[in-house]
C-alpha cells in the first residue's frame, strides 16, 4: 500500500474563476474535497508541495492527509488539471475516503527479470498491451503496482491477468475474461521468414490454376474450331 502523505491546506471562502486566478497568483492551487456523504469543501493547496507530489509518481493511488484548520481529511486524488502550455497545476479533485470506501484505480504493471526471460533471451520482444490494470479495491489497501516475473515466459506466450497476485479485497474491473497484459512476440527477422515461407504456397497454387485454365481454354477453342 502507498504511504500516506500530509499536505496543509487553507479553506476557501470564495469560489469562481476570479478567486481561482487570485489563488494561482499567490502560488496556491484551487482544490475541492468531496464524497463520503459530506458537503464539498473548497480548499487551496500549496503549489510547490502539490506539484512535487504529482511529479513524484503514484499520485492518483496515494492516500493523502489534508490538514485544514487543524482538522485532517483522508483523501484520494481523483483528478488534476495542468496548464496546457506551462504545465502549472490548475486544480485538484480529492475524494474523501473512510475505512469502508471502495475505489476504482489504475495500478501500474512492473515486469521483473527481463534479462532472465526465456523468450527475450531467444530474441523475442516484450509487447506490452496494458501498462496499467484497473481494479476495484478498498481505499486503505491500494497496491503500489503489480509485479510480474517474466523468467519462465517463452516466445509466443501471453501474460494474462491470472498471473497477477491480487491483494485481498481487490479485483479487476474486467471480470468476464482472462485478459492479456503482455505477450512475448516472435523476433522480427523470424516473423519475416515465416511470412515469406507462407507466401510461396498461394503463389504456386495460383500458377497451377492459371495453367489449368489455359488448358481448358485451349480445349474449348479447339472444339469450336472443329465445329
mmCIF file of the C-alpha atoms, coordinates in Angstrom:
data_MODEL
# 
_entry.id   MODEL 
# 
loop_
_atom_site.group_PDB 
_atom_site.id 
_atom_site.type_symbol 
_atom_site.label_atom_id 
_atom_site.label_alt_id 
_atom_site.label_comp_id 
_atom_site.label_asym_id 
_atom_site.label_entity_id 
_atom_site.label_seq_id 
_atom_site.pdbx_PDB_ins_code 
_atom_site.Cartn_x 
_atom_site.Cartn_y 
_atom_site.Cartn_z 
_atom_site.occupancy 
_atom_site.B_iso_or_equiv 
_atom_site.pdbx_formal_charge 
_atom_site.auth_seq_id 
_atom_site.auth_comp_id 
_atom_site.auth_asym_id 
_atom_site.auth_atom_id 
_atom_site.pdbx_PDB_model_num 
ATOM 1   C CA . UNK A 1 1   ? 0.000   0.000   0.000   1.00 0.00 ? 1   UNK A CA 1 
ATOM 2   C CA . UNK A 1 2   ? 1.171   3.524   -0.749  1.00 0.00 ? 2   UNK A CA 1 
ATOM 3   C CA . UNK A 1 3   ? 2.488   5.534   2.179   1.00 0.00 ? 3   UNK A CA 1 
ATOM 4   C CA . UNK A 1 4   ? 0.265   8.332   3.476   1.00 0.00 ? 4   UNK A CA 1 
ATOM 5   C CA . UNK A 1 5   ? 1.369   11.917  2.865   1.00 0.00 ? 5   UNK A CA 1 
ATOM 6   C CA . UNK A 1 6   ? 0.241   15.108  4.556   1.00 0.00 ? 6   UNK A CA 1 
ATOM 7   C CA . UNK A 1 7   ? -0.443  18.464  2.892   1.00 0.00 ? 7   UNK A CA 1 
ATOM 8   C CA . UNK A 1 8   ? -1.513  21.564  4.780   1.00 0.00 ? 8   UNK A CA 1 
ATOM 9   C CA . UNK A 1 9   ? -4.298  23.471  3.028   1.00 0.00 ? 9   UNK A CA 1 
ATOM 10  C CA . UNK A 1 10  ? -6.348  26.613  3.551   1.00 0.00 ? 10  UNK A CA 1 
ATOM 11  C CA . UNK A 1 11  ? -10.142 26.764  3.497   1.00 0.00 ? 11  UNK A CA 1 
ATOM 12  C CA . UNK A 1 12  ? -11.545 28.899  0.651   1.00 0.00 ? 12  UNK A CA 1 
ATOM 13  C CA . UNK A 1 13  ? -14.279 31.417  1.363   1.00 0.00 ? 13  UNK A CA 1 
ATOM 14  C CA . UNK A 1 14  ? -14.676 32.405  -2.278  1.00 0.00 ? 14  UNK A CA 1 
ATOM 15  C CA . UNK A 1 15  ? -15.006 30.255  -5.386  1.00 0.00 ? 15  UNK A CA 1 
ATOM 16  C CA . UNK A 1 16  ? -15.179 31.025  -9.075  1.00 0.00 ? 16  UNK A CA 1 
ATOM 17  C CA . UNK A 1 17  ? -12.730 31.958  -11.824 1.00 0.00 ? 17  UNK A CA 1 
ATOM 18  C CA . UNK A 1 18  ? -11.677 35.266  -10.305 1.00 0.00 ? 18  UNK A CA 1 
ATOM 19  C CA . UNK A 1 19  ? -10.932 33.742  -6.910  1.00 0.00 ? 19  UNK A CA 1 
ATOM 20  C CA . UNK A 1 20  ? -9.062  30.846  -8.540  1.00 0.00 ? 20  UNK A CA 1 
ATOM 21  C CA . UNK A 1 21  ? -6.865  33.201  -10.564 1.00 0.00 ? 21  UNK A CA 1 
ATOM 22  C CA . UNK A 1 22  ? -6.013  35.149  -7.430  1.00 0.00 ? 22  UNK A CA 1 
ATOM 23  C CA . UNK A 1 23  ? -5.008  31.945  -5.639  1.00 0.00 ? 23  UNK A CA 1 
ATOM 24  C CA . UNK A 1 24  ? -2.729  30.918  -8.505  1.00 0.00 ? 24  UNK A CA 1 
ATOM 25  C CA . UNK A 1 25  ? -1.062  34.327  -8.477  1.00 0.00 ? 25  UNK A CA 1 
ATOM 26  C CA . UNK A 1 26  ? -0.275  33.634  -4.818  1.00 0.00 ? 26  UNK A CA 1 
ATOM 27  C CA . UNK A 1 27  ? 1.264   30.229  -5.622  1.00 0.00 ? 27  UNK A CA 1 
ATOM 28  C CA . UNK A 1 28  ? -1.747  28.282  -4.379  1.00 0.00 ? 28  UNK A CA 1 
ATOM 29  C CA . UNK A 1 29  ? -3.797  25.619  -6.181  1.00 0.00 ? 29  UNK A CA 1 
ATOM 30  C CA . UNK A 1 30  ? -7.610  25.580  -6.003  1.00 0.00 ? 30  UNK A CA 1 
ATOM 31  C CA . UNK A 1 31  ? -8.919  22.180  -4.900  1.00 0.00 ? 31  UNK A CA 1 
ATOM 32  C CA . UNK A 1 32  ? -12.078 20.554  -3.604  1.00 0.00 ? 32  UNK A CA 1 
ATOM 33  C CA . UNK A 1 33  ? -12.668 17.656  -1.213  1.00 0.00 ? 33  UNK A CA 1 
ATOM 34  C CA . UNK A 1 34  ? -15.892 15.739  -1.817  1.00 0.00 ? 34  UNK A CA 1 
ATOM 35  C CA . UNK A 1 35  ? -17.577 12.406  -1.146  1.00 0.00 ? 35  UNK A CA 1 
ATOM 36  C CA . UNK A 1 36  ? -18.369 10.193  1.861   1.00 0.00 ? 36  UNK A CA 1 
ATOM 37  C CA . UNK A 1 37  ? -21.875 11.733  2.000   1.00 0.00 ? 37  UNK A CA 1 
ATOM 38  C CA . UNK A 1 38  ? -20.500 15.046  3.270   1.00 0.00 ? 38  UNK A CA 1 
ATOM 39  C CA . UNK A 1 39  ? -20.639 18.558  1.843   1.00 0.00 ? 39  UNK A CA 1 
ATOM 40  C CA . UNK A 1 40  ? -17.842 19.510  -0.569  1.00 0.00 ? 40  UNK A CA 1 
ATOM 41  C CA . UNK A 1 41  ? -15.011 21.504  0.974   1.00 0.00 ? 41  UNK A CA 1 
ATOM 42  C CA . UNK A 1 42  ? -13.234 24.104  -1.169  1.00 0.00 ? 42  UNK A CA 1 
ATOM 43  C CA . UNK A 1 43  ? -9.580  24.468  -0.247  1.00 0.00 ? 43  UNK A CA 1 
ATOM 44  C CA . UNK A 1 44  ? -6.297  25.894  -1.507  1.00 0.00 ? 44  UNK A CA 1 
ATOM 45  C CA . UNK A 1 45  ? -3.161  23.736  -1.648  1.00 0.00 ? 45  UNK A CA 1 
ATOM 46  C CA . UNK A 1 46  ? 0.445   24.998  -1.732  1.00 0.00 ? 46  UNK A CA 1 
ATOM 47  C CA . UNK A 1 47  ? 1.592   24.847  -5.360  1.00 0.00 ? 47  UNK A CA 1 
ATOM 48  C CA . UNK A 1 48  ? 5.173   23.697  -4.706  1.00 0.00 ? 48  UNK A CA 1 
ATOM 49  C CA . UNK A 1 49  ? 4.268   20.740  -2.467  1.00 0.00 ? 49  UNK A CA 1 
ATOM 50  C CA . UNK A 1 50  ? 1.346   19.736  -4.703  1.00 0.00 ? 50  UNK A CA 1 
ATOM 51  C CA . UNK A 1 51  ? 3.492   19.836  -7.838  1.00 0.00 ? 51  UNK A CA 1 
ATOM 52  C CA . UNK A 1 52  ? 6.203   17.740  -6.181  1.00 0.00 ? 52  UNK A CA 1 
ATOM 53  C CA . UNK A 1 53  ? 3.598   15.188  -5.052  1.00 0.00 ? 53  UNK A CA 1 
ATOM 54  C CA . UNK A 1 54  ? 2.158   14.889  -8.576  1.00 0.00 ? 54  UNK A CA 1 
ATOM 55  C CA . UNK A 1 55  ? 5.514   14.505  -10.311 1.00 0.00 ? 55  UNK A CA 1 
ATOM 56  C CA . UNK A 1 56  ? 6.861   12.062  -7.721  1.00 0.00 ? 56  UNK A CA 1 
ATOM 57  C CA . UNK A 1 57  ? 4.698   9.353   -9.309  1.00 0.00 ? 57  UNK A CA 1 
ATOM 58  C CA . UNK A 1 58  ? 1.795   7.333   -7.963  1.00 0.00 ? 58  UNK A CA 1 
ATOM 59  C CA . UNK A 1 59  ? -0.170  10.465  -7.066  1.00 0.00 ? 59  UNK A CA 1 
ATOM 60  C CA . UNK A 1 60  ? -3.523  9.005   -8.139  1.00 0.00 ? 60  UNK A CA 1 
ATOM 61  C CA . UNK A 1 61  ? -3.072  5.900   -5.975  1.00 0.00 ? 61  UNK A CA 1 
ATOM 62  C CA . UNK A 1 62  ? -1.650  7.602   -2.873  1.00 0.00 ? 62  UNK A CA 1 
ATOM 63  C CA . UNK A 1 63  ? -3.766  8.358   0.180   1.00 0.00 ? 63  UNK A CA 1 
ATOM 64  C CA . UNK A 1 64  ? -3.249  11.899  1.441   1.00 0.00 ? 64  UNK A CA 1 
ATOM 65  C CA . UNK A 1 65  ? -3.972  13.570  4.753   1.00 0.00 ? 65  UNK A CA 1 
ATOM 66  C CA . UNK A 1 66  ? -5.130  17.104  4.012   1.00 0.00 ? 66  UNK A CA 1 
ATOM 67  C CA . UNK A 1 67  ? -4.956  19.290  7.099   1.00 0.00 ? 67  UNK A CA 1 
ATOM 68  C CA . UNK A 1 68  ? -7.389  22.225  7.080   1.00 0.00 ? 68  UNK A CA 1 
ATOM 69  C CA . UNK A 1 69  ? -7.673  24.460  10.149  1.00 0.00 ? 69  UNK A CA 1 
ATOM 70  C CA . UNK A 1 70  ? -6.196  21.738  12.362  1.00 0.00 ? 70  UNK A CA 1 
ATOM 71  C CA . UNK A 1 71  ? -8.523  19.016  11.094  1.00 0.00 ? 71  UNK A CA 1 
ATOM 72  C CA . UNK A 1 72  ? -7.244  16.172  8.884   1.00 0.00 ? 72  UNK A CA 1 
ATOM 73  C CA . UNK A 1 73  ? -9.195  14.786  5.933   1.00 0.00 ? 73  UNK A CA 1 
ATOM 74  C CA . UNK A 1 74  ? -8.081  11.464  4.452   1.00 0.00 ? 74  UNK A CA 1 
ATOM 75  C CA . UNK A 1 75  ? -8.461  11.689  0.688   1.00 0.00 ? 75  UNK A CA 1 
ATOM 76  C CA . UNK A 1 76  ? -7.534  10.010  -2.571  1.00 0.00 ? 76  UNK A CA 1 
ATOM 77  C CA . UNK A 1 77  ? -6.701  12.210  -5.593  1.00 0.00 ? 77  UNK A CA 1 
ATOM 78  C CA . UNK A 1 78  ? -9.253  11.623  -8.346  1.00 0.00 ? 78  UNK A CA 1 
ATOM 79  C CA . UNK A 1 79  ? -8.234  14.214  -10.925 1.00 0.00 ? 79  UNK A CA 1 
ATOM 80  C CA . UNK A 1 80  ? -5.980  17.182  -11.557 1.00 0.00 ? 80  UNK A CA 1 
ATOM 81  C CA . UNK A 1 81  ? -5.602  19.694  -14.354 1.00 0.00 ? 81  UNK A CA 1 
ATOM 82  C CA . UNK A 1 82  ? -2.377  21.145  -15.712 1.00 0.00 ? 82  UNK A CA 1 
ATOM 83  C CA . UNK A 1 83  ? -1.993  24.299  -17.772 1.00 0.00 ? 83  UNK A CA 1 
ATOM 84  C CA . UNK A 1 84  ? -1.730  23.191  -21.446 1.00 0.00 ? 84  UNK A CA 1 
ATOM 85  C CA . UNK A 1 85  ? 1.399   25.291  -22.056 1.00 0.00 ? 85  UNK A CA 1 
ATOM 86  C CA . UNK A 1 86  ? 3.235   25.777  -18.746 1.00 0.00 ? 86  UNK A CA 1 
ATOM 87  C CA . UNK A 1 87  ? 2.170   22.515  -17.009 1.00 0.00 ? 87  UNK A CA 1 
ATOM 88  C CA . UNK A 1 88  ? 1.359   24.522  -13.859 1.00 0.00 ? 88  UNK A CA 1 
ATOM 89  C CA . UNK A 1 89  ? -1.138  22.682  -11.634 1.00 0.00 ? 89  UNK A CA 1 
ATOM 90  C CA . UNK A 1 90  ? -4.505  24.419  -12.111 1.00 0.00 ? 90  UNK A CA 1 
ATOM 91  C CA . UNK A 1 91  ? -6.915  22.390  -9.983  1.00 0.00 ? 91  UNK A CA 1 
ATOM 92  C CA . UNK A 1 92  ? -7.125  19.175  -7.940  1.00 0.00 ? 92  UNK A CA 1 
ATOM 93  C CA . UNK A 1 93  ? -10.141 16.998  -7.109  1.00 0.00 ? 93  UNK A CA 1 
ATOM 94  C CA . UNK A 1 94  ? -9.857  14.933  -3.919  1.00 0.00 ? 94  UNK A CA 1 
ATOM 95  C CA . UNK A 1 95  ? -12.186 12.108  -2.873  1.00 0.00 ? 95  UNK A CA 1 
ATOM 96  C CA . UNK A 1 96  ? -12.856 11.873  0.863   1.00 0.00 ? 96  UNK A CA 1 
ATOM 97  C CA . UNK A 1 97  ? -12.390 8.239   1.972   1.00 0.00 ? 97  UNK A CA 1 
ATOM 98  C CA . UNK A 1 98  ? -13.003 6.108   5.033   1.00 0.00 ? 98  UNK A CA 1 
ATOM 99  C CA . UNK A 1 99  ? -12.170 2.538   6.055   1.00 0.00 ? 99  UNK A CA 1 
ATOM 100 C CA . UNK A 1 100 ? -15.257 1.320   4.171   1.00 0.00 ? 100 UNK A CA 1 
ATOM 101 C CA . UNK A 1 101 ? -14.649 3.270   0.969   1.00 0.00 ? 101 UNK A CA 1 
ATOM 102 C CA . UNK A 1 102 ? -14.107 1.208   -2.192  1.00 0.00 ? 102 UNK A CA 1 
ATOM 103 C CA . UNK A 1 103 ? -12.344 2.932   -5.075  1.00 0.00 ? 103 UNK A CA 1 
ATOM 104 C CA . UNK A 1 104 ? -11.553 2.243   -8.714  1.00 0.00 ? 104 UNK A CA 1 
ATOM 105 C CA . UNK A 1 105 ? -7.912  2.942   -9.568  1.00 0.00 ? 105 UNK A CA 1 
ATOM 106 C CA . UNK A 1 106 ? -5.368  2.266   -12.302 1.00 0.00 ? 106 UNK A CA 1 
ATOM 107 C CA . UNK A 1 107 ? -2.454  0.211   -10.942 1.00 0.00 ? 107 UNK A CA 1 
ATOM 108 C CA . UNK A 1 108 ? 0.822   0.223   -12.932 1.00 0.00 ? 108 UNK A CA 1 
ATOM 109 C CA . UNK A 1 109 ? 2.351   -3.080  -14.033 1.00 0.00 ? 109 UNK A CA 1 
ATOM 110 C CA . UNK A 1 110 ? 6.041   -3.763  -13.384 1.00 0.00 ? 110 UNK A CA 1 
ATOM 111 C CA . UNK A 1 111 ? 7.840   -6.548  -15.275 1.00 0.00 ? 111 UNK A CA 1 
ATOM 112 C CA . UNK A 1 112 ? 10.635  -8.350  -13.440 1.00 0.00 ? 112 UNK A CA 1 
ATOM 113 C CA . UNK A 1 113 ? 13.612  -10.436 -14.629 1.00 0.00 ? 113 UNK A CA 1 
ATOM 114 C CA . UNK A 1 114 ? 13.504  -9.422  -18.279 1.00 0.00 ? 114 UNK A CA 1 
ATOM 115 C CA . UNK A 1 115 ? 17.194  -10.425 -18.530 1.00 0.00 ? 115 UNK A CA 1 
ATOM 116 C CA . UNK A 1 116 ? 16.316  -13.984 -17.434 1.00 0.00 ? 116 UNK A CA 1 
ATOM 117 C CA . UNK A 1 117 ? 13.178  -14.347 -19.579 1.00 0.00 ? 117 UNK A CA 1 
ATOM 118 C CA . UNK A 1 118 ? 13.449  -17.420 -21.838 1.00 0.00 ? 118 UNK A CA 1 
ATOM 119 C CA . UNK A 1 119 ? 11.685  -15.796 -24.770 1.00 0.00 ? 119 UNK A CA 1 
ATOM 120 C CA . UNK A 1 120 ? 13.509  -12.483 -24.572 1.00 0.00 ? 120 UNK A CA 1 
ATOM 121 C CA . UNK A 1 121 ? 16.888  -14.246 -24.359 1.00 0.00 ? 121 UNK A CA 1 
ATOM 122 C CA . UNK A 1 122 ? 15.915  -16.135 -27.529 1.00 0.00 ? 122 UNK A CA 1 
ATOM 123 C CA . UNK A 1 123 ? 15.369  -12.845 -29.362 1.00 0.00 ? 123 UNK A CA 1 
ATOM 124 C CA . UNK A 1 124 ? 11.697  -12.234 -28.655 1.00 0.00 ? 124 UNK A CA 1 
ATOM 125 C CA . UNK A 1 125 ? 10.200  -8.846  -27.879 1.00 0.00 ? 125 UNK A CA 1 
ATOM 126 C CA . UNK A 1 126 ? 8.106   -7.822  -24.881 1.00 0.00 ? 126 UNK A CA 1 
ATOM 127 C CA . UNK A 1 127 ? 4.876   -6.423  -26.319 1.00 0.00 ? 127 UNK A CA 1 
ATOM 128 C CA . UNK A 1 128 ? 3.023   -4.599  -23.529 1.00 0.00 ? 128 UNK A CA 1 
ATOM 129 C CA . UNK A 1 129 ? -0.731  -4.495  -24.107 1.00 0.00 ? 129 UNK A CA 1 
ATOM 130 C CA . UNK A 1 130 ? -1.633  -2.823  -20.788 1.00 0.00 ? 130 UNK A CA 1 
ATOM 131 C CA . UNK A 1 131 ? 0.766   -0.643  -18.793 1.00 0.00 ? 131 UNK A CA 1 
ATOM 132 C CA . UNK A 1 132 ? -1.862  -0.365  -16.048 1.00 0.00 ? 132 UNK A CA 1 
ATOM 133 C CA . UNK A 1 133 ? -4.693  -2.552  -14.757 1.00 0.00 ? 133 UNK A CA 1 
ATOM 134 C CA . UNK A 1 134 ? -7.922  -1.009  -13.493 1.00 0.00 ? 134 UNK A CA 1 
ATOM 135 C CA . UNK A 1 135 ? -9.120  -2.567  -10.238 1.00 0.00 ? 135 UNK A CA 1 
ATOM 136 C CA . UNK A 1 136 ? -11.732 -2.119  -7.559  1.00 0.00 ? 136 UNK A CA 1 
ATOM 137 C CA . UNK A 1 137 ? -10.251 -2.244  -4.069  1.00 0.00 ? 137 UNK A CA 1 
ATOM 138 C CA . UNK A 1 138 ? -10.568 -0.786  -0.547  1.00 0.00 ? 138 UNK A CA 1 
ATOM 139 C CA . UNK A 1 139 ? -9.188  2.747   -0.324  1.00 0.00 ? 139 UNK A CA 1 
ATOM 140 C CA . UNK A 1 140 ? -6.890  1.761   2.552   1.00 0.00 ? 140 UNK A CA 1 
ATOM 141 C CA . UNK A 1 141 ? -5.205  -1.094  0.666   1.00 0.00 ? 141 UNK A CA 1 
ATOM 142 C CA . UNK A 1 142 ? -4.323  0.258   -2.763  1.00 0.00 ? 142 UNK A CA 1 
ATOM 143 C CA . UNK A 1 143 ? -1.294  -1.610  -4.156  1.00 0.00 ? 143 UNK A CA 1 
ATOM 144 C CA . UNK A 1 144 ? 1.660   0.433   -5.425  1.00 0.00 ? 144 UNK A CA 1 
ATOM 145 C CA . UNK A 1 145 ? 1.978   -1.778  -8.503  1.00 0.00 ? 145 UNK A CA 1 
ATOM 146 C CA . UNK A 1 146 ? 1.531   -5.296  -9.831  1.00 0.00 ? 146 UNK A CA 1 
ATOM 147 C CA . UNK A 1 147 ? 4.784   -7.236  -10.292 1.00 0.00 ? 147 UNK A CA 1 
ATOM 148 C CA . UNK A 1 148 ? 5.026   -9.942  -12.956 1.00 0.00 ? 148 UNK A CA 1 
ATOM 149 C CA . UNK A 1 149 ? 8.021   -12.297 -13.134 1.00 0.00 ? 149 UNK A CA 1 
ATOM 150 C CA . UNK A 1 150 ? 8.891   -12.933 -16.810 1.00 0.00 ? 150 UNK A CA 1 
ATOM 151 C CA . UNK A 1 151 ? 11.526  -15.624 -16.195 1.00 0.00 ? 151 UNK A CA 1 
ATOM 152 C CA . UNK A 1 152 ? 9.535   -18.632 -17.438 1.00 0.00 ? 152 UNK A CA 1 
ATOM 153 C CA . UNK A 1 153 ? 7.789   -16.998 -20.416 1.00 0.00 ? 153 UNK A CA 1 
ATOM 154 C CA . UNK A 1 154 ? 8.811   -18.154 -23.902 1.00 0.00 ? 154 UNK A CA 1 
ATOM 155 C CA . UNK A 1 155 ? 8.250   -16.774 -27.393 1.00 0.00 ? 155 UNK A CA 1 
ATOM 156 C CA . UNK A 1 156 ? 4.546   -16.830 -28.222 1.00 0.00 ? 156 UNK A CA 1 
ATOM 157 C CA . UNK A 1 157 ? 3.435   -16.841 -24.567 1.00 0.00 ? 157 UNK A CA 1 
ATOM 158 C CA . UNK A 1 158 ? 0.884   -14.377 -23.204 1.00 0.00 ? 158 UNK A CA 1 
ATOM 159 C CA . UNK A 1 159 ? 0.971   -12.797 -19.767 1.00 0.00 ? 159 UNK A CA 1 
ATOM 160 C CA . UNK A 1 160 ? -2.646  -12.721 -18.577 1.00 0.00 ? 160 UNK A CA 1 
ATOM 161 C CA . UNK A 1 161 ? -4.319  -11.129 -15.584 1.00 0.00 ? 161 UNK A CA 1 
ATOM 162 C CA . UNK A 1 162 ? -4.425  -14.547 -13.908 1.00 0.00 ? 162 UNK A CA 1 
ATOM 163 C CA . UNK A 1 163 ? -0.635  -14.217 -13.468 1.00 0.00 ? 163 UNK A CA 1 
ATOM 164 C CA . UNK A 1 164 ? -1.132  -11.238 -11.137 1.00 0.00 ? 164 UNK A CA 1 
ATOM 165 C CA . UNK A 1 165 ? -1.294  -11.871 -7.407  1.00 0.00 ? 165 UNK A CA 1 
ATOM 166 C CA . UNK A 1 166 ? -4.216  -9.696  -6.349  1.00 0.00 ? 166 UNK A CA 1 
ATOM 167 C CA . UNK A 1 167 ? -4.254  -8.385  -2.761  1.00 0.00 ? 167 UNK A CA 1 
ATOM 168 C CA . UNK A 1 168 ? -7.212  -9.243  -0.582  1.00 0.00 ? 168 UNK A CA 1 
ATOM 169 C CA . UNK A 1 169 ? -10.313 -7.272  -1.485  1.00 0.00 ? 169 UNK A CA 1 
ATOM 170 C CA . UNK A 1 170 ? -9.042  -6.230  -4.912  1.00 0.00 ? 170 UNK A CA 1 
ATOM 171 C CA . UNK A 1 171 ? -10.356 -7.433  -8.261  1.00 0.00 ? 171 UNK A CA 1 
ATOM 172 C CA . UNK A 1 172 ? -10.027 -6.260  -11.870 1.00 0.00 ? 172 UNK A CA 1 
ATOM 173 C CA . UNK A 1 173 ? -12.895 -4.263  -13.299 1.00 0.00 ? 173 UNK A CA 1 
ATOM 174 C CA . UNK A 1 174 ? -12.856 -6.672  -16.264 1.00 0.00 ? 174 UNK A CA 1 
ATOM 175 C CA . UNK A 1 175 ? -14.141 -9.986  -14.901 1.00 0.00 ? 175 UNK A CA 1 
ATOM 176 C CA . UNK A 1 176 ? -15.550 -11.795 -17.937 1.00 0.00 ? 176 UNK A CA 1 
ATOM 177 C CA . UNK A 1 177 ? -12.224 -13.000 -19.352 1.00 0.00 ? 177 UNK A CA 1 
ATOM 178 C CA . UNK A 1 178 ? -8.576  -13.700 -18.544 1.00 0.00 ? 178 UNK A CA 1 
ATOM 179 C CA . UNK A 1 179 ? -7.364  -10.640 -20.456 1.00 0.00 ? 179 UNK A CA 1 
ATOM 180 C CA . UNK A 1 180 ? -3.841  -10.175 -21.777 1.00 0.00 ? 180 UNK A CA 1 
ATOM 181 C CA . UNK A 1 181 ? -1.378  -7.763  -20.196 1.00 0.00 ? 181 UNK A CA 1 
ATOM 182 C CA . UNK A 1 182 ? 1.629   -8.513  -22.408 1.00 0.00 ? 182 UNK A CA 1 
ATOM 183 C CA . UNK A 1 183 ? 2.997   -11.035 -24.898 1.00 0.00 ? 183 UNK A CA 1 
ATOM 184 C CA . UNK A 1 184 ? 6.455   -12.323 -25.839 1.00 0.00 ? 184 UNK A CA 1 
ATOM 185 C CA . UNK A 1 185 ? 6.390   -11.603 -29.558 1.00 0.00 ? 185 UNK A CA 1 
ATOM 186 C CA . UNK A 1 186 ? 8.240   -13.507 -32.289 1.00 0.00 ? 186 UNK A CA 1 
ATOM 187 C CA . UNK A 1 187 ? 11.527  -11.877 -33.408 1.00 0.00 ? 187 UNK A CA 1 
ATOM 188 C CA . UNK A 1 188 ? 11.033  -9.598  -36.410 1.00 0.00 ? 188 UNK A CA 1 
ATOM 189 C CA . UNK A 1 189 ? 13.531  -11.490 -38.594 1.00 0.00 ? 189 UNK A CA 1 
ATOM 190 C CA . UNK A 1 190 ? 11.956  -14.875 -37.883 1.00 0.00 ? 190 UNK A CA 1 
ATOM 191 C CA . UNK A 1 191 ? 8.495   -13.480 -38.485 1.00 0.00 ? 191 UNK A CA 1 
ATOM 192 C CA . UNK A 1 192 ? 9.568   -12.168 -41.912 1.00 0.00 ? 192 UNK A CA 1 
ATOM 193 C CA . UNK A 1 193 ? 10.999  -15.576 -42.868 1.00 0.00 ? 193 UNK A CA 1 
ATOM 194 C CA . UNK A 1 194 ? 7.770   -17.287 -41.812 1.00 0.00 ? 194 UNK A CA 1 
ATOM 195 C CA . UNK A 1 195 ? 5.706   -14.799 -43.812 1.00 0.00 ? 195 UNK A CA 1 
ATOM 196 C CA . UNK A 1 196 ? 7.895   -15.388 -46.836 1.00 0.00 ? 196 UNK A CA 1 
ATOM 197 C CA . UNK A 1 197 ? 7.514   -19.162 -46.491 1.00 0.00 ? 197 UNK A CA 1 
ATOM 198 C CA . UNK A 1 198 ? 3.784   -18.783 -46.143 1.00 0.00 ? 198 UNK A CA 1 
ATOM 199 C CA . UNK A 1 199 ? 3.539   -16.737 -49.359 1.00 0.00 ? 199 UNK A CA 1 
ATOM 200 C CA . UNK A 1 200 ? 5.128   -19.491 -51.512 1.00 0.00 ? 200 UNK A CA 1 
ATOM 201 C CA . UNK A 1 201 ? 2.176   -21.866 -51.450 1.00 0.00 ? 201 UNK A CA 1 
ATOM 202 C CA . UNK A 1 202 ? -0.530  -19.428 -52.591 1.00 0.00 ? 202 UNK A CA 1 
ATOM 203 C CA . UNK A 1 203 ? 1.709   -18.225 -55.469 1.00 0.00 ? 203 UNK A CA 1 
ATOM 204 C CA . UNK A 1 204 ? 2.345   -21.803 -56.591 1.00 0.00 ? 204 UNK A CA 1 
ATOM 205 C CA . UNK A 1 205 ? -1.356  -22.657 -56.422 1.00 0.00 ? 205 UNK A CA 1 
ATOM 206 C CA . UNK A 1 206 ? -2.199  -19.597 -58.460 1.00 0.00 ? 206 UNK A CA 1 
ATOM 207 C CA . UNK A 1 207 ? 0.250   -20.605 -61.191 1.00 0.00 ? 207 UNK A CA 1 
ATOM 208 C CA . UNK A 1 208 ? -1.207  -24.140 -61.322 1.00 0.00 ? 208 UNK A CA 1 
ATOM 209 C CA . UNK A 1 209 ? -4.731  -22.764 -61.601 1.00 0.00 ? 209 UNK A CA 1 
ATOM 210 C CA . UNK A 1 210 ? -3.664  -20.441 -64.390 1.00 0.00 ? 210 UNK A CA 1 
ATOM 211 C CA . UNK A 1 211 ? -2.179  -23.415 -66.297 1.00 0.00 ? 211 UNK A CA 1 
ATOM 212 C CA . UNK A 1 212 ? -5.349  -25.419 -65.808 1.00 0.00 ? 212 UNK A CA 1 
ATOM 213 C CA . UNK A 1 213 ? -7.494  -22.529 -67.050 1.00 0.00 ? 213 UNK A CA 1 
ATOM 214 C CA . UNK A 1 214 ? -5.218  -22.168 -70.040 1.00 0.00 ? 214 UNK A CA 1 
ATOM 215 C CA . UNK A 1 215 ? -5.518  -25.870 -70.962 1.00 0.00 ? 215 UNK A CA 1 
ATOM 216 C CA . UNK A 1 216 ? -9.282  -25.758 -70.593 1.00 0.00 ? 216 UNK A CA 1 
ATOM 217 C CA . UNK A 1 217 ? -9.416  -22.632 -72.743 1.00 0.00 ? 217 UNK A CA 1 
ATOM 218 C CA . UNK A 1 218 ? -7.341  -24.274 -75.478 1.00 0.00 ? 218 UNK A CA 1 
ATOM 219 C CA . UNK A 1 219 ? -9.597  -27.308 -75.434 1.00 0.00 ? 219 UNK A CA 1 
ATOM 220 C CA . UNK A 1 220 ? -12.693 -25.202 -75.824 1.00 0.00 ? 220 UNK A CA 1 
ATOM 221 C CA . UNK A 1 221 ? -11.127 -23.251 -78.676 1.00 0.00 ? 221 UNK A CA 1 
ATOM 222 C CA . UNK A 1 222 ? -10.187 -26.481 -80.348 1.00 0.00 ? 222 UNK A CA 1 
ATOM 223 C CA . UNK A 1 223 ? -13.746 -27.791 -80.188 1.00 0.00 ? 223 UNK A CA 1 
ATOM 224 C CA . UNK A 1 224 ? -15.055 -24.510 -81.556 1.00 0.00 ? 224 UNK A CA 1 
ATOM 225 C CA . UNK A 1 225 ? -12.632 -24.668 -84.498 1.00 0.00 ? 225 UNK A CA 1 
ATOM 226 C CA . UNK A 1 226 ? -13.778 -28.174 -85.384 1.00 0.00 ? 226 UNK A CA 1 
ATOM 227 C CA . UNK A 1 227 ? -17.484 -27.337 -85.288 1.00 0.00 ? 227 UNK A CA 1 
# 
